[in-house]
Amino acid sequence: MSVPYDLLKNTPNGHLPASARVPAIARPFVSERALKTLDIVEKFVEEECIPADAVFTRQIGETPVERFEAHPSIIEDLKTKAKQLGIWNMFLPKNHFTEGAGFSNLEYGLMAEYLGKSITASEATNCAAPDTGNMEVLAKYGTEAQKRKWLDPLLEGKIRSAFLMTEPQVASSDATNIEMSIRREGNEYVLNGQKWWSSGAGDLRCKIYIVLGKTDPNNTNKYAQQSVVLVPNDTPGITIHRMLSVMGFDDAPHGHGHISFDNVRVPAENMVLGEGKGFEIIQGRLGPGRIHHAMRSVGAAEKALEWFLARLNDPRKTPFGEQLHKHGIMIERVAKSRIEIDAARLMVLNAAIKIDESNAKGALKEIAEVKVLVPTMNLTVIDRAIQAYGGAGVCQDTPLAQMYALGRTMRIVDGPDEVHVLQLGKNENKKGPAHKARIDAQIKRGQELLGQYGIEVSDPLQINRVSGQTSKKSKL
């Protein structure tokens, strides 16, 4: 798709419209409708949501009680505007669901980048985690009754949800370790155990938990021991002990709950897909979710770079008699940030295209690469911006400190970096024997050609790698 000349001119806001900045490699996969929506999303985020972030922060209050009992009215106002603009539930990919707005993973990924620049934008468009992944679970695996009871109000933005997988007493990076007991008793399931990092559980509007636990702990197939069950948040036996802070931030009002289940009973029809299907469900949930996180992180990095550049061009800040942009070290950091952000974006968009062409399972390598690379890039760019602001960068006077705290969690959530690196390395190493065989064949053929052309090997250290013997044609 060619970009009209008039779009190539800088806008009064100092940048091209979003539709004109779609990387060329991705443009063939983006519809005209998505391009128009992308511009609407950018305008909404830049002109409505980012200014509203300050109001949101003030409306949730200061004391813990205030913060977790708050429902800022600015959110509902933004949601009304988003619905009027037609930017609502953009995350459900068109190839797999009928409930969403009909965009591909790639198209929504481009939009998610802008949502990542504001603390209110994702919820304002009903595209906030963990609801997005939970709605995908219900849309893909839920029964009609489960969809009508829980998916519909979630899609309408009337309620919120939480996803409960991680546990405090085990290494949950390996989900086979989870211990939450889900036991069948007649027409009910009984849940016992603990969960933490239950994001969204603190919100007063959170009405449903999607819980991973073990229904068959003795199954010889460790990936068939787990199941997913729907648990209303007001079910007797549930205790929310505390909200966990994220490097000092409580992420109110949705929070991250530490929750215990003591003989919590739910109807048998609350089982999702069937017993033993837990791994299938969480893998289906986490794949696209990692793309959403990654693109929001790209957006956060862009925001950090914008703040970085603003600081460099602030005429009031003249260390050693010059503005910061006159100092070469700062300009080098800007250049590196630009390169790293653009490279990360292309990697995420490639993964999104791969998911659209197949599914999350068909893009495991690309998703894992993104999961490892993007959070580190984001932290690096934010850290450079913080350094430019000095003391202001690490306090509440800029958004950078909170952005860094949130960005740091991305190296842990949805599977820590080490899990993805290990799996990537193992899968890549499987190619080793084939590579060795090909290289050995190339060396052997090279030696044959040397002989055909009457050329002797002149390197005394030359080794015949195929036979393991020193070449007899070697000479000093």
Secondary structure as GFF3:
##gff-version 3
##sequence-region A 1 476
A	DSSP	three_ten_helix	5	8	.	.	.	ID=ss1
A	DSSP	three_ten_helix	18	21	.	.	.	ID=ss2
A	DSSP	three_ten_helix	27	29	.	.	.	ID=ss3
A	DSSP	alpha_helix	32	44	.	.	.	ID=ss4
A	DSSP	pi_helix	45	49	.	.	.	ID=ss5
A	DSSP	alpha_helix	50	59	.	.	.	ID=ss6
A	DSSP	alpha_helix	64	68	.	.	.	ID=ss7
A	DSSP	alpha_helix	73	85	.	.	.	ID=ss8
A	DSSP	alpha_helix	105	115	.	.	.	ID=ss9
A	DSSP	alpha_helix	121	124	.	.	.	ID=ss10
A	DSSP	alpha_helix	131	141	.	.	.	ID=ss11
A	DSSP	alpha_helix	144	146	.	.	.	ID=ss12
A	DSSP	pi_helix	147	151	.	.	.	ID=ss13
A	DSSP	alpha_helix	152	155	.	.	.	ID=ss14
A	DSSP	beta_strand	160	164	.	.	.	ID=ss15
A	DSSP	three_ten_helix	175	177	.	.	.	ID=ss16
A	DSSP	beta_strand	181	185	.	.	.	ID=ss17
A	DSSP	beta_strand	188	199	.	.	.	ID=ss18
A	DSSP	beta_strand	206	214	.	.	.	ID=ss19
A	DSSP	three_ten_helix	222	224	.	.	.	ID=ss20
A	DSSP	beta_strand	226	232	.	.	.	ID=ss21
A	DSSP	beta_strand	238	243	.	.	.	ID=ss22
A	DSSP	beta_strand	256	267	.	.	.	ID=ss23
A	DSSP	three_ten_helix	268	270	.	.	.	ID=ss24
A	DSSP	beta_strand	271	272	.	.	.	ID=ss25
A	DSSP	alpha_helix	278	312	.	.	.	ID=ss26
A	DSSP	three_ten_helix	319	321	.	.	.	ID=ss27
A	DSSP	three_ten_helix	324	326	.	.	.	ID=ss28
A	DSSP	alpha_helix	328	357	.	.	.	ID=ss29
A	DSSP	three_ten_helix	361	363	.	.	.	ID=ss30
A	DSSP	alpha_helix	364	389	.	.	.	ID=ss31
A	DSSP	three_ten_helix	390	394	.	.	.	ID=ss32
A	DSSP	alpha_helix	400	409	.	.	.	ID=ss33
A	DSSP	alpha_helix	417	429	.	.	.	ID=ss34
A	DSSP	alpha_helix	432	452	.	.	.	ID=ss35
A	DSSP	beta_strand	463	464	.	.	.	ID=ss36
A	DSSP	beta_strand	469	470	.	.	.	ID=ss37
###
